[in-house]
Amino acid sequence: MELGYCCLEEIAVRLLVVEDELDLLRALEKALHEEGYAVDTASDGEDGLFKATTWSYDAIVLDLMLPKLDGGELLKRLRRVKTTPVLVLTARDALPDRVKGLDTGADDYLVKPFERLELLARLRALVRRSVGQAVPVLEVGDVKIDMASRTVTRQGKSINLTPREYALVEFLALHRGKIVTRTMLYDHLFDENEDSLSNLLDVHVSNLRKKLGSDFIITRRGQGYLIDA
Ligand code: CA
């Protein structure tokens, strides 16, 4: 049981690679396919710009030295119409190129030759930012709590929760491993007028146990509730 982030494999991520060295282009395409990305390719700047402006990509890998239209110019024109994250590939020691690339709107750059793992890591970071994965998915055993869509699944199946049940689960999961007192829960979940309904909390907890498993929420008599770490 650990605080996990949603896996990129679960999202259809589409990338464009613009590179005129065909061996490198094929190698990149293969490596990115193996990571589960959908990959389009272009081997010159004109084709790259056409694809980048015509289709929707989650990120673009862009070589700077390209025939027909160089990478810097491609990026400049792309930035007039789109904010697609771009990772620029640049030759070793081409510092002016790098600075130029970042100035014209590259989001990151990598110096050739680069390690495949480093490229993949940087792309993951770019794509994560692009698809708004800053919001984590909390995982507690076989239960996943998606804080962006405010939905809960158990063993991959969607669980129908009321908004208040969801709020209760999210609050306990965010405090996992710690006892959450009834006072904390009342403060978080209910407004003042509902305070008198003293057994309401027990009803929600009982319903959640039916939906998410009897041991999902643990009761500590006289102290409160917790979700085990
Ligand atoms: Ca090149």
Residues whose N, C-alpha, C, O or C-beta is under 5 A from the ligand:
A	BS01	CA	D20 E21 D63 M65 L66
